[in-house]
Amino acid sequence: MFLRRVGSATLPLSRRLFCSIGSHDISKAISELNQEMESVFGEPPPSSLSSSIDNQSMAQDVKFSTEEMDGKESFAALTHIGSKGEAQMVDVSHKDISKRVAIARGKVILGREVFDLVSANQMGKGDVLSVAKLAGICGAKQTSNLIPLCHNINLTHVRVDLALNPHDFSVEIEGEAASDGKTGVEMEAFTAVTVAGLTVYDMCKAASKYIQITDIRLEHKTGGKSGDWSRDK
């Protein structure tokens, strides 16, 4: 009975204590924790439990310290963060012009009833896939107006394809953006897919509120300093 009560009452407290202190304060914190447990339960915790908490907390403290260090390293590497941590637009004037292409994908899960309506082109607002395709293309061209730190780039090509998948009653979306410039077009590809997915939802929302937009991801990109990248490699 005591162990069950300790498990539910003290471990969350130890987690709060040890995620906010350094290793030099661990012994003091454990002592304070033991005193609090004794005041609540009328007796101190078994020595084996105290030792277990001590070991777990020390390991957790090391974990949090490592995560903090990783976070600082990542923070320093972010190009949209200035020297004082403020948001900034990246200066790309020194970058080389290259052919850049990005492909993103996503899906809209409709459910069987809505899927059948879309397949038969019987939605009240009209041809769902055709309207969503045009919306995705328009969305890609508006990316810099939607995403604050994106550059306004000249797109040389935008492609948006939508296909019905009867296996999971979804619409699968693929968006491609291309440009000859100094910055990548991943966000344009993402925006094309996302806006197309939102349009599918808008066209079908009268029939169901359970529709889900999901699995939006980058599949492939080429060009730029980082070179080529593919999800399947």
LOROMI-919555 format. One record per residue (C-alpha): residue in three letters; x, y, z. Coordinates in steps of 0.2 Angstrom, whole numbers, plus 2048, in hexadecimal, padded with zeros to 3 digits. Each point is the difference from the previous one (the first is absolute). Layout:
REM LOROMI-919555
ALAXYZ...
This chain:
REM LOROMI-919555
MET800800800PHE80E80C805LEU8097FD7EFARG7F18037F6ARG7FD810809VAL8128057FEGLY8007FC7EDSER7F180B7FDALA80480E80CTHR813803800LEU8077FB7EFPRO7F880F7F7LEU80780B80ESER8117FA7FEARG7FF8027EDARG7FB813803LEU80F80280CPHE80D7F87F6CYS7FC8077EFSER803811808ILE8107FE80AGLY8127FB7FDSER8097F0806HIS80880980FASP7EF803807ILE7F97EE7FESER8057FA812LYS7F780F807ALA7F17FE7F6ILE7FE7EE804SER802804813GLU7F280D7FELEU7F57F37F6ASN8037F380EGLN7FB80C80DGLU7F08057F7MET7FC7ED7FDGLU8027FD813SER7F580F804VAL7F27F97F5PHE8017ED803GLY807801812GLU8107F67FCPRO80F8037F4PRO8017F67F0PRO8097EF7FFSER8138027FDSER7FE7F67F0LEU7F380B7F9SER80A810805SER80F7F97F7SER7F67FC7F1ILE7F98117FFASP811807802ASN8077F67F1GLN7F18047F5SER801812804MET8128017FDALA7FE7F87EFGLN7F180B7FCASP80B80F805VAL80D7FB7F4LYS7F37FD7F2PHE7F9812803SER8118077FFTHR8047F77F0GLU7F08067F8GLU803812806MET8117FF7F8ASP7F97F97F0GLY7F380D800LYS80D80E801GLU80A7F87F2SER7F17FF7F5PHE7FB812805ALA8118067FAALA7FE7F77EFLEU7EF8077FCTHR80280C7F1HIS7F080A804ILE807804812GLY80A810802SER80F80180DLYS7F480680DGLY7F37F37FDGLU7F580B7F6ALA7F77FA7F0GLN8088067F0MET7FF7FE7EDVAL80F7F77F9ASP80B80A7F5VAL8027F57F0SER80A80D7F6HIS8107F6801LYS7F87EF7FBASP8037F97EFILE7F17FF7F3SER7FB7EE7FDLYS7F27F57FAARG7F57FC80FVAL7F27F4801ALA7F67FA80EILE7F27F2801ALA7F47FF80FARG7F27F4803GLY7F17FF80CLYS7EE7F8800VAL7EF804805ILE7F67F2808LEU7EE8027FBGLY7F77F0807ARG7F67F47F5GLU7F080B7FEVAL8098107FBPHE80D7F67F5ASP7F17F97F6LEU7F98117FDVAL8108077FASER8037F17F5ALA7EF8037F8ASN8038137FFGLN7F080380AMET80680C80DGLY7F5810800LYS80F80C7FEGLY8067F77F0ASP80F7F77FAVAL80A7FE80FLEU8117FA7F9SER80080D7F2VAL7FD80F80CALA80C7F980CLYS80E7FF7F3LEU7FE8127FBALA7FF805812GLY8117F7803ILE8088097F1CYS7FA811806GLY8057FC812ALA8127FC7FALYS8028117F8GLN7FA809810THR80C7F780CSER80A80F804ASN7F080A805LEU7FB7F280CILE8117FB808PRO80880F807LEU8127FC7FECYS7FF7F87EEHIS8088097F2ASN7F58067F1ILE8077F57F2ASN7FC7FE7EELEU7F97EE7FDTHR8047F87F0HIS7F47F2802VAL7F27FA80CARG7F77EF7FFVAL7F27FA80BASP7F97EE7FDLEU7F17F980AALA7FB7EE7FFLEU7F37F6809ASN8057F180APRO7F27F3803HIS80B7F680CASP7FE80D80EPHE7F380B7F8SER80C80F7FEVAL80680D7F4GLU8137FF7FEILE8088107FBGLU8118037F9GLY8078127FDGLU8108057F7ALA8088117FFALA80F8057F6SER80B8107FEASP8108067FAGLY80680A80FLYS80A802810THR7F47F880CGLY7F67F0801VAL7EE7FD7FBGLU7FB7F380EMET7F480C807GLU7F88037F0ALA7FD7EE7FDPHE7FA7FE812THR7F480E7FEALA7F97F97EFVAL7FC7F0809THR7F980880FVAL7F580C7F7ALA7FA7F27F5GLY7FB7F680FLEU7F780E808THR7F68037F0VAL7FB7EE800TYR7FA802812ASP7F78107FCMET7F77F77F1CYS7FB7F180ALYS7FD807812ALA7ED8017FDALA8007ED7FESER80B7FC80FLYS80A80880ETYR80B7F1803ILE80B8037F1GLN812800805ILE80F8097F7THR8107F6804ASP8117F97FCILE8068117F8ARG8137FD7FDLEU80F8047F5GLU8047F27F4HIS80E8077F5LYS80A80F7FDTHR80F8057F5GLY80B80F7FEGLY80980C80CLYS80E7FE80CSER7F97F0808GLY7FE7F77EFASP7F37F37FDTRP7F67F780DSER7F27F37FFARG7F67F880EASP8037EE7FALYS813801801
